[in-house]
Amino acid sequence: MVFLTLVIGLVNLALGFVLAVKLGYGPPTLLDAWDALASGGASPAGGVHFDDVDVTGELNAMLGGDANGNIEALLDDSSLDDLFDEPFDDEEDGLRASEEVVTEEAEADGPEVWNLDEKYVETSILKLNIAMMKSGARATSLDTRLRECAGKTDQETIEACLKELTEDCETYLVEQSEAADKLHDRLGELGELSQLGEDIEMANMEQAAQIETTLNNLKHMDFSSDLEAANTRLLGELNHLRIARHRLRDSQEEAFLAVARYEGRLGKVAEQLYNDRLTKLFNRIGLEVTLHQWWKVGHHRNRQMTAGILNFDHFEHLNETYGSAVGDKVIVQMAQILREEAGTGDIVARFGGDQFFFMPVDVGPRTAIKKIEVLRQKIERTTFLHDDQPICLTFCAGISEIKPDDLVEALLGRLADALKKAKKEGANHSFTHDGREIHRVESPNFGVDEVEIPL
């Protein structure tokens, strides 16, 4: 009887609420929602609007470019500004947003409003990453064209690639210099992280020096007497630039996370920045934000978790031999293999470059280590085929169990130390870190089948 009375009361309350909304007595946002549902319409998926600007749409347009897309749109300043737009509830003023001012969620003492110019450390890091992404897409296109004509290289192709590479280096230098100069002016804002700012500046200077060296080489090399040798030299310059670009990209991503961690804003990073564009897995940012959320709710205290960082052996040789486009295809296949091996609740991420993060959840450390070792043996027995040419790879792993009193930074430090030890011992090894010592993993043969994967 009590249950029936409760049900009738809830139904009457719901009907009264709907009627109030339809008559205009409900909050405007609820009335708008009712009208949208009644008309069968809906707001754009994932869109957050400020002054009729679809922030998510702008961001997707900015980050969604590739070698075949509108890559030039990636460095649009107005799109970059929107990365930090976050709505908050303010009964008196409502939403406040413009090209200059961004907002964060309301704190206990009211919303914080800050100017993008005052946070240029963070926006400069992002802008530099976007410039690198553009340059990387152009470099991959050039690399592919040069490899396709190897053995039958013609003067027209060499001259076109030489011109495009020179223009790309010059363009990137300008874009990098503008962002780096503003970053330099703001280093003092980092406070305790001032050393980090200096490291970022040094990494930028090193890459700028590499680009200037390439430009000088392009100016003085002979690209006409031996076309095949010219092809090889251009590929070599592209490889030097790629290595420098990847090192800087990783340092920029670490810097972004360090700043967000220092300012306590890991939980407020835009979701659009979580995923790696190539593999669709979490990237380093998405991984650390997810770990931050898990630690916040205490998963590390009440669930068994063991993590590993997997790093391909001699991956640079693969890129040098076959080109970055083939290297990217291998990275995509590795991501797919990880997805297939991972359980429903496990975390998989691209940690950076040719490194992956794998965290089996709700299993003991022995089972987690076995999962990673099965993966290692599976890669060892996989042959990737490129134009019928076999490519064989292995990886090393650093592994550590997560303790109830662990910190994310401590976990990542142990994983890095264990991986470094594995790499020092040679290819195709796994090492575990128990918090005090690092031990080699001795695994039996798990009987993984040999497979071939066309690229």
N, C-alpha and C positions, 0 to 999 in steps of 0.2 A: 504493500500500500504506500509506504514511504517512497519507494523507488518510482512508482507510477506518478505520484504527486510531483516528484523532482523532474521527471521527464516532461510533464505537462507545463511546469513552470519554465523550463528551458525553452520549450517550443514557443510559448507566449512571449518570452523575452526576445527570442530571435526575430519573431514576426514584428514585434514593436520596434526593434532596432532597424529592420529593413524599411519599415514604413517611415520612420524618422529620417532615414537617409534619403528616401525618395522625395519626401516633402521638403528637404533642404535643411533639416535641423541637425544633421550629423556633420562631422568635420569635413571640410572641402575635399581633403584627400580621399576620404571614404566615399563621398559622392562621386568623385571622378572615377574611382575604381569600379563602383557599381555601374556607372554609365558605360565604361569600357567593356565590362563583362556582358552587360545587357545587349550591347551592339555587336558583340562578338569580336571586338578589337582588343588589342594589347599593345603595351609599350614595346619598343624595340628590345629584343632579347639582350639582357646584360647592359643596356644603355643607361647611363647616368647623365642627366641633362643639366647644363648650366647655361642660361641665356640662349636657349635653343641650340646648344652645341652638344652633340652626342659624343661624350668623352670616350666611351668604349670604342665607338666606331672610328674616331680619330686615332686612337691608340692602335687598333688593329690595322688600320691603313698604314700607320707609321712603321709597325714592326712586321708587317706581313710581306714586305717586298723581297724579291730574290733577283737572281741574275736576269730573269725574263720579265720581271715586273717593273712597276714604276719606282725604281730604287731611289730616284732623286728626291722623292717625297719624304724619305726617311729622316732628313735633317731639317724638317719644317719646325721652326721655333715654337709656333703656336701649338702644334701637336705635342711637343716636348713638355710645354707648360702643363698640359692637361694630365700628365702622369701623376701629379701631386694633388689633384683636385679630389677632396673628400667631403661629402655632405655632412652637416651636423644639424641638430634640432635646436632652434633658437626661437622661443615663443614671441619675442618682441620684434626681431628683425628678419626672421625667416632665413633663407639661404642667401649668403653673400659670396659672390664669386665674380672674378673678372680676369682679364689677361695678366694682371699684375699680382693679384692677391689670391692665395689659396687657403683652404680651411681644413682643419682637422676635427675629429670627433670631439664633442664637448667634454671637458674635464669637470671635476667637481666645482671648480671656481669659474666656470664659463669657458667658451671656446677660445682656442689659441688661433690667432691670425698671424701668418708670417708671409713675408714677401719673397718671391723667388730669388731676387738678387741677394737676399740675406742667406740663402741656402745654396749658393752657387757651387759649393764644394760637391754637393750631391748631383745637381743638374749638369755640372761640367763633366763629371764621370760618365753620366748617361750619354751626353752629347758625344763624347769621345768614343764610346762604344758604338754609337750609331754610325759615326764616321768610319770606324773600322769595319763595320758590317757592310757598308756600301763598297768600300775598297776591296774587301774580301770577295764579294760577289763578282766584281769586275775582274779581279785577279784569277778567279776560278774559270771564268769564261775564256780569258786569254790562255790559261794553262791548257784547257781542253782543246782549243783551236790549234795550238802549237803541236800538241801530241798527235792530233788527228792527221797532220800533214807531215809528220816526221818520216824521213826516207824519201819524200817527194816535195820537200820544202821549196816554195817559189819566192821570188823577190817581193812580189806584191804582198803576200802574207806577212813576211818579215817586216816590211816597212810599215804595214798597218798596225801590227802588234807592237812594234817599237814605239810608234807614235802614241798609241792608246796607253801603253804602260807609262810613258813619260808624262802624259797629261794626267793620268791617275795619280802618280807620285806627287806632281805639283799641286793638284787639287787637294789631295789628302794633307799635304804639308800645311796648306793655308787653313783648312778646317781644324786640324789638330792644334795649330799655333793659336788660333782664336780662343778655343776652349781652354787650352793649357795656360794661356796668359791670365785669363780670368780666374782659373783655379789657383794659380800662383798668388794672385792678389788676395785670395781668401784663406790661405793656409792658416793664418792666425786663428780662425774660427774653430779649428779642430781641437784646440785646447790640449788635452792629454794625448790626442791623436796626431799631434803636429809632426811626429816622426813618420807617421803613415803618409801625411801629405807630402813630405819630402821624398819618400820612396816613390810615390806616384809621379812626382815631377821628374825624378831620375829616370824612371821607366819611359816616360814620354821623351825625354832627351835622348835616350838610347835608341828608341825607334826612329826619331827624327834623324839621328846620325846615320842609321842604316838606310833610310830613304835617300838622304843626300848622297851617300856612297853609291847607291844604285843609280841615281841620276848622273853622277859623275862618270860611272862605268858606261852607262848608255851613251853618253856624249863622246867617249873616247874609244870605244870598242869598234872593231871592224865587223860590220854586219853585211858585207856585200861579196867578199871574195870567196867565202865558204858558207853557203846557206845552211847546211846541216849543223855546222859548228855554231852558227849564229842562233839557230833554233835552240841548241843545247844551252848556250849562254843565257838566252832569255829565260828559259825554264829555270836555270840556276838562280837568276836574280829574283824571279817570282818566288822561289822556295825560300830564299833568305828573308824576303819581305813577309812571307806567310809565318815563318817561325817567330819573327819579331812581333808581328801582329797578334799571334796567339798568346805570347807571353804577356803582352800589355793587356790584352782582353781579360786574362785570368786575374791579373793584378788589379784591374779596374773593378771587376766583380767583387773581389775580396774587399776592396776599399769601400764600395757601396754598402756591403754588409757590415763592415766595421763601423761606418758612420751611423747606419740605422740601428745597430746594436747599442752603440754608445749613447745615442739619443733616445733609446727606449721605443723605437718606432718600427721594430720588426713586424709587429702585428698589424701595421697600417700600410704595408707595401702593397701597391696595386696588384690584384690577382693576374692581370695581363702580363706581368713580368715574371711569373712563376715558371713558365714552360720553355724548354729548349726548342728553338724553331726547327731544328733538323730532325730530332728524334721524337718530339712531342712528349718526352718525359719531363719531370721536374728538372729545372736547371739548378745551379748552386743556390740561387736566391730562393726559388720555390722550396728546395730541400730545407734550407735553414729556417725559413718561415714556418714550415710544417713541423720541424723539430721543436721550434720555439713554442708552437701551439700545443704539441704533445706534452712537452715539459710543464707547460702552464697548468694543464689539467691533471698532471701526475701520472701519465702512462708509464714513465720510466720507473716509477716506484711500484706499480701494481701489475705490470705485464713483463714477461720475459722477452728481452730483445738483445740481439747481437748484430753488430754492423760490420760491413767490410767495404774497403775501397779497392776496386779492381782497375789495374792499369796495364794496357797492352805493352808488350815488349817490342822495342825497335819499330814503333809505328812511324817514326820519321822516315825510316828507310822505305816503307811502303809508299808514303806520299812522294818521296823523291823519285821513286821508280815508276809509279803508275799515275801520279797526279792527285791533287786534293779531291777531285770529283770521285775517284775510286775510293779514296780514304773515307769520304763522307758516306759512301754506300756501305762500307764495312761497319762504320759506326751505327748506321741505321739497322743493319742486320744484328749487331750485338744488342742493341736496344730491344729488338724483337725477341731474341733468345732469352734475355733477362725477363721480359714480360711473361714468356711461356713458363719459365722456371719459378717465378715468384708466386707466392700464395696470395689469396684475396686481400689480406691486411698488410702484406709486406710493402715496404717503401723502396722504390727504384728511382734513381735519378742519374742524370749526366752531370758528374761532378765538375767537369771541365776538360776540354780537349778530348783525349782518348782515355779519360778516367770515368768510372761509373761507381755509384754508391748503391749498395744493396743491403737492406736491413730486414732479415726474417724476423717475424713477430710471433709471439705466443708459442715458441718452441725453445727448448733448452740450448745451451751453447754448443753441445756436441752435434745436435741435429742441424743447427745453423751453419756450423763449420762444414758439415757434410754437404749441405746445399751448395755452398760456395766452391767446395772441392769438386763436386759433380760438374758445376759450371766450368771450372778450370779445365777439367778433362774433356768436357764437351767441345770447348774451343780448340783444345789441342788436337782433337780428332775431326775437326771441321776443315774442309778445303773450300775456299772461296774461289770461284772461277770468273776471271775477267778475260773476255775474248779467248776462251778455252785455255788461258794460262792459269795454272794453279797458284793460289796465294795461301800460305800457311802461317798462322799466328798463334801466339800464346800470350798469357797475361800473368802478372804477379798480383798478389792480394795481401793487404794488411787488414787484420781482423781483431775485434775487441768486443767482449761482452759488456753490456751496459748495466751499471750498478745503480741501486736506488738513490744514492747520494751523488750521482754523476752530474757534471755540467756538460752542455753541448760542446763548448770550446775544449774541455779536457778530453772528451771522446774523440773529437776530430784530431787533436794533437797525438793521441795514442795511435790512431789509425795511420796518420802520416809517418810516425816513427816506425811502425811495423812494416809499412809498405817500403820505406827507405831501406830497411834491413833486408827485405825480400829482394829488392832490386840489386842490392850490393852482392847478394849471393848468386846472382845470375838470373836467367829467364825461367819462367814457369815454376815459381815457388809461392807458397803462402806462409805467412808468419802471424802469430797471435800475440797480443799484448795484454797481460793480465793486470796491469796497473803498476807492476814492479819490474817485471822482466819480459823479454820478447823471446818467444819460442817458435821453432820451425814446426809446421804441420806435416806429420807423416801420415799419408793416406794410402789405403789399399787401392787396387784397381777396381773401379766401380762398374766396369764392363760397358762403358758408354760406346754406342755404335759410331762408326765413321760415317760422315755425311758430306755431301757436296752442295754448296749453295751458289747458284749463279748470281752475279752482281749486275 
